[in-house]
């Protein structure tokens, strides 16, 4: 990701974008960037890679017209896509799959909710499926599953560990037929994509009438996000958009998807891994928690937690 940028300024790799929903160019700054536009691109990209995108380096703005919040300016789209397709963040893939047992536990809760919505089951598409954990859980529960993922390493991991055939590439590189899915899921995906409206439009076309979209995202209007401010753990440079239930609902409605429910989404990870991730935000808190977890031998305990992620259920108009 840093190759070829040794003599460029970071501003040469950035693009100014309009609001993804209403296309306005008028915005107010919510959080300032932590770098200068004339800083060397190579150094900023190295910083991005070394922290895994887990801290916010970039400027976050709020649209003055519709209230959508997003990173602006941001890296050009080819730089963003290479991050996911090539897995250039240091150690990201290995760290991610090391926590798949926790995701399996969390997705077992999610599939029960989905089965209650659509007990007849049917065809399910998981967009941005990563290593295929949710696909594997849904398949076990009787769903006819498909999934797409840009990263080849994740696709192969899903094949080796879950015996899944994951379609490599973005949603727009596939040839899924319109109206062919009963349910589409986007688990922690929509905040990463360069064009959320394009993704939601495509999902709406792929759903049959009455089909269901399940989407999780960090809610920047949640009480914990407002309490933590810039220290909120989901303010990251890899998160391009910051939705509220209102802004997401307005975007979904525009493409024919009506939000019928919204609930907090609890994730599950090993306690030791959660404590490890805290280090980048607070070394003091990390040290205290790590000492306690080491003494009590709690590092491998699976721990459910919530820090602002919401799950939205939307139905396509009949």
C-alpha positions in Angstrom: 0.0 0.0 0.0 3.0 2.3 0.5 4.9 1.4 -2.7 5.2 4.2 -5.2 4.2 6.9 -2.7 7.7 7.8 -1.4 7.8 11.2 -3.1 4.2 12.2 -2.8 2.3 14.2 -0.3 -0.8 12.6 1.3 -3.1 15.3 -0.2 -2.3 13.8 -3.6 -3.9 10.5 -2.6 -7.0 12.2 -1.1 -10.4 13.0 -2.8 -13.1 15.4 -1.7 -16.5 13.7 -2.0 -20.1 15.0 -1.8 -22.6 13.5 0.6 -23.4 10.0 -0.5 -27.1 10.4 0.2 -28.1 14.0 -0.8 -25.0 14.9 -2.9 -24.5 18.2 -1.0 -21.0 19.6 -0.8 -21.8 21.6 2.3 -20.6 20.2 5.5 -19.4 21.0 9.0 -16.3 19.4 10.6 -17.0 17.0 13.5 -13.5 15.8 14.1 -10.2 17.3 12.7 -7.6 15.1 10.9 -4.5 14.3 12.9 -2.1 14.9 10.0 -1.2 17.8 7.7 -2.0 17.6 4.0 1.6 18.2 3.0 2.8 15.3 5.1 4.6 12.5 3.2 2.0 9.9 1.9 4.3 7.0 2.7 4.5 8.0 6.4 0.7 8.4 6.8 0.0 5.1 5.1 2.5 3.4 7.2 0.8 4.8 10.3 -2.5 3.5 9.0 -1.1 0.1 8.4 0.7 -0.3 11.7 -2.4 0.5 13.7 -4.7 -1.6 11.5 -6.9 1.4 10.9 -8.1 1.2 14.5 -7.6 4.9 15.2 -9.1 7.9 13.4 -6.5 9.8 11.5 -8.9 11.5 9.1 -11.3 14.3 9.2 -15.0 13.4 9.9 -17.7 15.8 8.6 -21.4 16.1 8.9 -23.6 17.0 5.9 -25.3 20.3 6.5 -28.4 19.1 4.5 -29.2 15.5 5.6 -26.9 15.0 8.7 -24.9 12.0 7.3 -21.4 11.8 8.8 -18.4 10.6 6.8 -14.7 10.9 6.3 -13.9 13.7 3.9 -11.5 14.1 2.2 -10.6 10.4 2.1 -8.2 8.1 0.3 -8.9 7.5 -3.4 -11.1 4.4 -4.1 -8.3 2.3 -5.6 -6.3 2.7 -2.4 -9.3 1.7 -0.3 -10.1 -1.4 -2.4 -6.5 -2.6 -2.3 -6.7 -2.6 1.5 -9.4 -5.1 1.4 -8.5 -7.1 -1.7 -4.8 -7.4 -0.8 -5.1 -7.4 3.0 -2.3 -4.8 3.4 -3.0 -4.0 7.0 -0.3 -5.7 9.1 -1.5 -8.9 10.7 -5.2 -8.1 10.1 -6.2 -11.3 8.5 -4.6 -13.6 11.1 -5.9 -11.6 14.0 -9.4 -11.6 12.5 -9.7 -15.3 12.1 -8.2 -16.0 15.5 -11.5 -14.7 16.9 -13.9 -16.7 14.7 -15.1 -18.8 17.6 -16.5 -15.7 19.2 -18.2 -14.8 16.0 -19.7 -18.2 15.7 -21.3 -17.7 19.1 -22.6 -14.3 18.2 -23.9 -15.5 14.9 -25.8 -18.4 16.5 -27.8 -15.7 18.3 -28.3 -13.8 15.1 -29.5 -16.9 13.1 -32.1 -17.6 15.7 -33.5 -14.1 15.2 -33.4 -14.5 11.4 -35.1 -17.9 11.6 -37.9 -16.4 13.6 -38.4 -13.8 10.8 -38.3 -16.3 8.0 -39.0 -19.7 9.4 -39.4 -21.2 5.8 -35.8 -20.2 5.1 -34.6 -19.9 1.6 -31.7 -18.2 -0.3 -29.3 -16.0 1.7 -26.5 -13.8 0.5 -23.8 -12.6 2.9 -22.1 -9.5 1.5 -18.5 -8.9 2.7 -18.5 -12.4 4.3 -14.8 -12.3 5.3 -13.8 -15.9 6.2 -17.4 -17.1 5.9 -18.3 -17.5 9.5 -21.9 -16.4 9.2 -22.3 -18.3 6.0 -21.3 -21.5 7.8 -23.7 -20.9 10.7 -26.6 -20.1 8.3 -25.8 -23.2 6.2 -25.9 -25.4 9.3 -29.3 -24.1 10.0 -30.7 -25.0 6.6 -30.2 -21.9 4.5 -29.1 -22.0 0.9 -26.1 -19.7 1.2 -24.0 -17.5 -1.0 -21.4 -15.0 0.0 -18.9 -12.6 -1.6 -15.6 -11.3 -0.3 -12.9 -9.2 -2.0 -10.0 -10.8 -0.1 -8.7 -14.0 -1.7 -7.0 -15.1 1.6 -10.3 -15.0 3.4 -12.0 -16.9 0.6 -9.5 -19.7 0.8 -9.7 -19.8 4.6 -13.4 -20.2 4.4 -12.9 -23.1 1.9 -10.3 -24.8 4.1 -12.1 -24.4 7.4 -15.8 -24.3 6.6 -15.8 -26.0 3.2 -17.5 -23.0 1.6 -17.3 -21.7 -1.9 -17.1 -17.9 -1.4 -17.4 -15.7 -4.5 -14.2 -13.6 -4.6 -14.8 -9.9 -5.4 -17.1 -7.1 -4.5 -20.9 -7.4 -4.8 -20.6 -5.6 -8.1 -18.2 -8.1 -9.6 -20.8 -10.9 -9.2 -23.6 -12.0 -11.5 -26.4 -12.6 -9.0 -29.9 -12.4 -10.5 -32.3 -9.7 -9.5 -35.0 -10.8 -7.0 -33.1 -14.1 -6.3 -32.6 -13.8 -2.5 -34.9 -14.0 0.5 -32.4 -12.3 2.8 -29.2 -10.3 2.4 -26.9 -9.7 5.3 -24.2 -7.1 5.8 -22.4 -7.6 9.1 -20.2 -4.6 9.9 -19.8 -3.9 6.2 -21.8 -0.8 5.2 -19.5 1.6 7.1 -16.5 0.4 5.1 -17.8 0.8 1.5 -17.0 3.8 -0.6 -20.6 4.1 -1.9 -23.3 2.9 0.6 -26.2 4.1 -1.5 -24.9 2.0 -4.5 -24.6 -1.1 -2.2 -28.1 -0.6 -0.7 -29.6 -0.1 -4.2 -28.0 -3.3 -5.4 -29.2 -5.2 -2.4 -32.7 -4.0 -2.9 -32.7 -5.2 -6.5 -31.3 -8.6 -5.5 -34.0 -9.2 -2.9 -37.4 -10.7 -3.8 -40.5 -8.6 -2.9 -40.9 -8.9 0.8 -37.3 -10.0 1.2 -35.3 -8.8 4.2 -32.0 -6.9 4.6 -30.1 -7.3 7.9 -27.4 -4.7 8.4 -25.2 -3.9 11.4 -23.3 -0.7 11.8 -21.7 1.5 14.5 -24.4 4.0 15.6 -22.6 7.4 16.1 -25.7 8.7 17.9 -25.7 5.9 20.4 -25.3 7.0 24.0 -21.9 5.4 24.3 -20.6 7.1 21.1 -21.8 10.5 22.5 -20.3 9.8 25.9 -16.9 8.7 24.5 -16.6 11.4 21.8 -13.4 11.1 19.8 -12.3 8.2 22.0 -15.2 6.0 20.8 -13.7 2.8 19.6 -15.5 2.7 16.3 -14.1 6.0 15.1 -11.6 4.5 12.7 -9.9 5.5 9.5 -11.3 2.2 7.9 -14.8 3.4 8.7 -15.7 5.7 5.9 -19.3 6.5 7.1 -20.9 7.0 10.5 -24.6 6.3 10.4 -27.4 7.0 12.9 -30.7 5.0 12.8 -32.3 8.0 11.2 -29.7 8.5 8.4 -29.5 4.8 7.6 -33.3 4.5 7.6 -33.6 7.5 5.2 -31.1 5.9 2.8 -32.7 2.5 2.9 -36.2 4.0 2.3 -35.0 5.7 -0.8 -34.2 2.4 -2.4 -37.4 0.7 -1.4 -36.3 -0.8 2.0 -38.4 0.0 5.0 -36.8 -0.4 8.4 -39.1 -2.5 10.6 -36.8 -3.0 13.6 -33.5 -1.8 15.1 -31.8 -3.5 18.1 -28.4 -3.3 19.8 -26.1 -5.9 18.3 -23.9 -7.8 20.8 -20.6 -9.1 19.6 -18.5 -11.8 21.2 -14.7 -12.0 21.4 -12.1 -13.5 23.7 -11.6 -11.2 26.7 -7.8 -11.1 26.2 -8.3 -10.0 22.6 -10.7 -7.2 23.7 -8.1 -6.0 26.3 -5.4 -6.1 23.6 -7.5 -3.9 21.3 -8.0 -1.4 24.2 -4.2 -0.7 24.3 -4.4 1.6 21.3 -6.9 3.8 23.0 -5.7 3.7 26.6 -2.4 2.1 27.8 -3.3 2.7 31.4 -6.7 0.9 31.2 -5.1 -1.9 29.1 -2.4 -2.5 31.7 -5.0 -2.6 34.5 -7.3 -5.0 32.7 -4.5 -7.2 31.4 -3.1 -7.6 34.9 -6.5 -8.6 36.3 -7.2 -11.0 33.4 -3.8 -12.6 33.7 -4.2 -13.1 37.5 -7.7 -14.6 37.2 -6.8 -16.5 34.0 -9.7 -15.0 32.1 -8.0 -14.2 28.8 -9.6 -17.1 26.9 -13.1 -16.4 28.2 -15.6 -15.6 25.5 -17.1 -12.2 26.4 -20.2 -10.6 24.9 -20.0 -6.8 24.6 -21.8 -3.8 23.1 -20.2 -0.5 22.3 -22.6 1.1 19.9 -23.3 -1.4 17.2 -26.9 -1.6 16.0 -28.7 -4.2 13.9 -31.3 -2.9 11.5 -33.9 -5.1 9.9 -35.4 -3.7 6.7 -38.0 -5.2 4.4 -38.4 -4.7 0.6 -41.7 -3.4 -0.4 -44.0 -6.0 -2.0 
